[in-house]
Amino acid sequence: MSAIKELKQKRAALVEDVDGIFATAKKEERAALADEEKVKLDAAEAEIAALDGKIQFEDQAEKASLRKKGLDTPDKPIVGGAAGVDGSTPVSEEHRMLAVQAWFLANSSRRDDLPLTERHLDACQRIGFRPTAGSDLVINLLPSSGVRLLQEGWQSASNSGRKPEGRLRAGNAFDGLRSALTTTHTVSGGAIMAPETMLSRLEINMLAFGGVRQVAEIIRTAGREPMGWPTADDTSNTGERIGESTAVTNADPAFAKKIWNLYKYSSKAIYVPFELLDGSAFDLAGVLGDMMGERIARRQNTDYTTGTGASQPNGIVTAATTFSAASATAISWADIGGLITAVDPAYRAGASFMFHDSIRNDIVNILDGDGHAMWLQGPNGTEPALLRGYPWSVNQAMASSATSGAKTILFGQLNKYKIREHTQIRVRRLTELAALSDQEIFVAFAEGDGNLLTAGTAPVKVLTH
């Protein structure tokens, strides 16, 4: 335990004793303290005053130590690219890993057992990161362009019949991902460009467990103010044929605006045993990246799929226009064809399907009159890449069975669904709640909103039973 922390705990106990003395007198409805209580009160207040002086001294000593290492400026710019804070000192992936590891160790309840090394301090100084500046670690996510590269790599891996997650983890899905991960970001206020391992695993898990995220357009903004998107519905208007010297008539489109806010999400508490911190913080960064990405993506995907739009995102299923299935309890091959036809031809270019994995199995088992599968497998028994000529993807937040009222299959330009996110994820560390079990608690916070961009037309339709 650090010296300052121990002194503060002693002070807090004395303050509680003082409060207890007065609480007892009030409970007994006395107008004055007893002589022995006055003695205890004077002794406690004297010790509190002495502790205040010691705490102030220790705090000044710690600040002096940080100042000596050049880590005392909380608003120093954090640079995550190839150059250090002075523009000349090279910053490597190892330095970013060491800086994040320094944050793990410096904010631990047992940091005296895991002291920072000169390598940690040197890495923090190179990138201007103060590991003891508060309890939060603010991670800069990929910009919108980087997310698009990640989606393209995922879709390319899916279409090749290989497991996308494995290809991306191996780092050979496409060159653009590495370029996006190592783009220089200059920010302030305690943020840091996370190490490539942590950031890539965070982003990839968000993509892997967020079905809508795989196909939607993701827009990341640094500000938190509502984001408006103007729309205009001109589908009912046509031109006209007029005679010579005849005035034209007016036909104004219907203008509107859709608004994207930011709703807060958390990963819930992640309990990490002390043994994992002991020399393993490099691995911990990746482990936390996996957990945070998966947990947040699963929760957000539910809202991005079926959210009501009232104080939460408007889900793509909720926003899609319905197309009625022939049966309340089954899916037919004709239903799928009718769903395609229901979408305007202008929206079919670039369109795709989305459904629950159990619905995928139902489609696989649709047979013709001779008992043959209508949806044929790919080479060597692999999953077919296309369904009736269009790509498809799985979303486990959608309805898992064809029952009355269920909405089972989405089709259309799914990228018309827009996800707006804040460009940072904040990781908070709670060091006391699980101290008795020798664990550290981490929790991540993210912000996002989603809605289907439509101006009265129907770019996405959903099969409804």
N, C-alpha and C positions, 0 to 999 in steps of 0.2 A: 504494500500500500504506500502511496506517495506521502511525503511529509505534510503537504498542504491538506490533503484529504483527511489524514488522521487528525490534524489540528481542528479542522472544521467539524469532524464528527464529535470530538470532545466538546467543542463550543456548543453544538446543537444539543448535546445531552445536558449541559449546564443550563441552557436556556429553558429546556423542558423542566428541569428541577425548579427553577425560579417560578415558572408558570404554575407548577404544582403547589408551591407554597401559598401563592395568592388564591388558587382555586380552592384549597382546603379552607382558608379563612372565609371565603365567600360562602362556601357550602355550609359552614357552621354559623353563618350570619354574624361574624365578628367584625367590629369596626377597626381593629388594629391587630398587628401581628404579635405573637408571643415572643418573649425575650430570646428563646432558643431559635425561633424562626428568623428573627432579625440577625442573629449571628450567622446562620446558614446563608441568608440572603446576602449579607455583606461579603462573606467569603466567596460565594458564587460569582457575584458581580466583579470582585477583584480579579478572580481567575479568568472571567470572560474578557476583561480589559487586557490582561496579560496575553491571552490567546490572540486577541485582535492584533496586538503588536507583532507577535510571532508570525501570524498568517500574512500580514502585510510584508514583513521581511522576506518570507519564503517566496511570495509572489514576485517581489522585486528581483530576487535572486534568479528565479526561473526566467523572467523576462530578460534579464541581463545575459543569461546563458543563450537564450534564443537570439538575442541581438548580436552576440559574438559570432553565431553561426549564420547570421543573415536571414533568420527565419521569423523576424518579429513584425513584419509588415503584412497585415491581413489583406490589404487590397492590392498587393503586388500582382501584376498580370501573370496568369498561368499559361504557359505555352506548351502545347502538346505535340509540336512538330519536330523538325530537325534542328532547330536553333534554340539556345537557352535564352534566359531573360535579357542577356546583354547582346543578343543577336549573333554571338560568335561561338559560345560554348556549345558543342554538339550534345543533343539529348537523344538517347537511344531508347528502345523498348525496355531495356533492363532498368534504365533510370525511372521510367514511369511505373514499372513494377515495384521498384524499391520505394518510390514515393507513396504508393498505395499501401504497401506493407508497413511503412512508417506510420501511416494513419491507423492501421489496425493495432499496432503495438503501442503507440503513444496514447491512445484513448482507451486502452484496456484497463480494467480494474486491477490487473496485476502487472502493470507496466514496469514495476521495479524488478519483477522476475524476468522480463523480456525487454531489456534496455535497447535503445536505438544505437546502432553502430555508426562508425564514421561513414560507411558506405551509404547508409540511410540518409544521414545529414547532408552528405555531398549531393546525393540525387535530389533531395528536396531543394537545396540551394540552387542547383542548376536550373530547375524549372520554376523556382519561385513559389514553392508550395509550402504552406505552414501546417504541419500535421496536427498541431495542438490547437488550431484555430477553431474552437467549437467542436461539437460532437457529430456534425453532419459531414458526409462526403458527397459532394455534388458532381455527378457524372454527366459529361456532355455526350449526348447520343449523336448518331450519324445525322447529317443534314438530309433534307428531303431527297436530294439527288442520290445520296448514298443508299437510302432505303430503296429507291427504284432499282439500283444496281443489284441489291440483295434480292429483291423480288424476281428480277430477271434471271438471276443465277438459280434461284429456287425452282422457277418454272422450267428453265432449261434442263435442270437435273430431273425434274418430274417427267418431262416429256421423253427423256432418254431411257426411262424405265429403271433408273438407279435411285437409291434412297437419297433424297436431297440433303437430309441432315448430315449423312456421312460424308458426302462430297464437300459440303461447305465446311465441316469441321476439319477436313483434311486440308483445307486451304487451297484447293485446286479447282474450285467451281468456275471461277473466272478472275481475271486480273483486276477488274474494276473494284472488287470488294476490298482487296488489300490497299488499293489506292485510296478508297473512301475512308478506310480505317486509319490511315496515316496522314490524312489531310491536316494541315496545321490549323489549330483553333486558338485564338487569343481571347480570353475572358477574364473576369475579375470576380471578387467576392467569394473566393474559396473553392471555385470549381476547378476540375482537372480533367484533362483528356485521359480517359481510363486506358490502361494497358490493352493492347490488341486482344489478348486472350480473354480478358474479362468483358470487354465491349462486344467482341464478336459472339461470345457465348450468350451474352444478354440479348443481343439483337436476334440471333438465330433462334433462340428459344422462344422469344416473343413471336417470331414468324411461325415457328413450328406448331405452337399451341394456340395460335390465334387465326382460326380459319378465315375470317373476313379479312384479316390483315394481309393474307397472301395475295388477294386480288384487288383490294381497295387502293385508291390513291391516298398516300399518307403525306400530310403536310405538317411540318414541324416549325413552330414559331417560338421566338424568344420572349415575346410579350404575352400577357395573359388577358388582354382586353378581348371582348367578343369579336369574332371574325365573320364579316358579312360576305355573302356571295350573291350578286345580282342574277336574276333569271328573267327570261322573257319567253312567253308561250305565244308562238305565232302560227301554230299548226292549223288553226281554223281559217286563217286568212289566205286568200289567193289574189293573184293579179287580175287584171280585167282587160277586155278588148273595148276600145273606145273609137268613136268616129273622129273625123277631122274637126279640129278646133273645139273638142269637147273636154271639159274640165275633169280631172281625175277625182275619185272619191277617196275618203280617208279610211284606213283600216289599221288602227293602232294595235300593237301586240300587248298582251297582258304582262306588265312588269311586276316583279316581286323580289323579295330578298330572303335567303335562308341564312340563319345565324348559327355559328358553331361557338360554343362556350368551352370551358375546361372543367371537367369533373375529376375530383381527386380519387385515386385508387391506392391501395397499399398491398404489399406482399403478405401481410400478416407477419407475426413474429417468427423469426428464424433462429432457433436455438443452436449454438455452436459450442461444443465442449472445448475447454481450455487446451487440451492436448492437440487439437487441430491447429491452434494458433502457435504452438510451441515449435517454431522453425518451419511452419507449413503455410505461412500467409500467402506465399506465391500461389499454392494450390487453392487456398481459400478464396482468392479473388475469382478464380474460375468457377468454383463451387457456388459461390454467392451469385455470380452471373447467371448460372443455370437456374437456380432456384427462383431468383427474382424475376427473370424473364418468363419462366413457365407460369408462376403464380399470377403475376399481373396480367399476362396474356389471356389466361383462362377466364379470369374475372371480366376483363374488358371485352373479350369475345362474346360472352353471354349478352352483354349490353349492346354491342355492335351488331348482334344478330337479332335479338328479340326485345331490345329496350323499348320502353313506351314513348320516349321523347319528353316525358314530364319529369323535370329535375334529373334527367339522365339522358344518355344518347338515344337517338331514334334509330332502332335496329333496322337492318336492311330487309329482314322479313316483314317487319311491321310497316315499313315504308313502301314495299313492293305492291304492285297492283295484282289482285287475285285473278287466277284462271281456274275454273272449276273442273275437278276431275270427274270422270264418269262414275266412279264408285266411291263411297264413303270409307271403304276399308281396303282398297287395293289400288295398285298402280299398273296401268296397262301401257303397252308400247304406243298405242294411239294417244294416250294422255301426253306422253313425251313429245310426240309429233305435234299435237295441238298446242302445247305450251310454246314450242318454237314458232309456230305460225302466229300465235297471239302477239308476239313481239314484232313491232314494226320492222320491215326489212332494213331500214336505215340503221337500226340498232343491232342487227345480227352480225355485222362485220366486227370481229373482236369480241363477240359474245361468248359466254361459257355457262356451264351448269355448276350448281353447288348443292350438296345434300349430306345428310348424316351417313355414317358408314353402314348402318343397318339398312338404310334405304338403298345404298349402293348394292348391297347383297340382294335386296328385293328385285332391283333392276336386272342383276345378273341372272336371276331365276325366272325372268319372263321368257316363256317358251312359245314357239309357233305351233301351228296345228299338228306338226309331226314330232313335237317334243324336242326340237332343237332350240338352243339359246338364241335369242334375238341379238343380244349384245355379245359379240364374239371376242374371245380373248386375243391378246397380242402374241407375238412370237414366243415360243417356248413356255406358253401358259402364263405369260405376264399379264398384268392389268392392261386393258386396252387404253390407249392414249386419248381416244376421242369417243364421245357418245353422240351418235347420229351426226357425226362430222364436227362436233364442237368439243373443246377441252372441258374438263370437269375437275372439281376439287371437293374435299371432304371437310365438313364443318360439324363437329360434335355437339354444338349448341343448338342445332336445328332439330326438328321433330324426328324421333327415331322409328316411328311406325305410322302406317296409314290408318288413321282413325278419324271419326267424324270431327270436323273442325280443325284438323291438323294441316299445317302448311309444310309440305315435304320437299319440294324441289324448286330451287331458284333458277331462273334463266334470263340472260340478257347481258347488257354491258355492266358487269359488276364493278368495274372501276369508276362508275358514276357514283359509287358510294365513297364519300370523302371522310377520312379520319384526320382530325386536327389534334396534334399533340404538342405539349411543351417540350422544348428541346433538351431538357435536363431531367434526370432522375436523381432524387435525393435519398441517400442512405443514412439512417440514424442508428446509433449504437446505444444500447441501454446496458449499463454495466452492473447495476445493483440488483435488478429484479430476480436474476437467477444465480446470484453469487453463492448461495448456500449449496447449489448443485455444481458449482465450479463451471458455469457456462456463461457465455456472452450472448446477448440478444441483438440481432440486426433486423431492421425493418426498412423497406424501400417504399418510396412514395412517387407516383407518376400521375400525370394529368392528361386527360384526353376527352374527345367528344366525336360523335359520328352522325352522319345523316346522308340520305340519298339526294343527290342533286338532280332535281327534276322540275321542269317548269310547267307541269300539267300534262306532259307526255308520259309515257310509261317505258323507260329504258330497261326496267327489270320487272319480271312477272314471277309469281309464285304459284305452284300447283296447290290448290286448296281442296280439301275433301269435305 
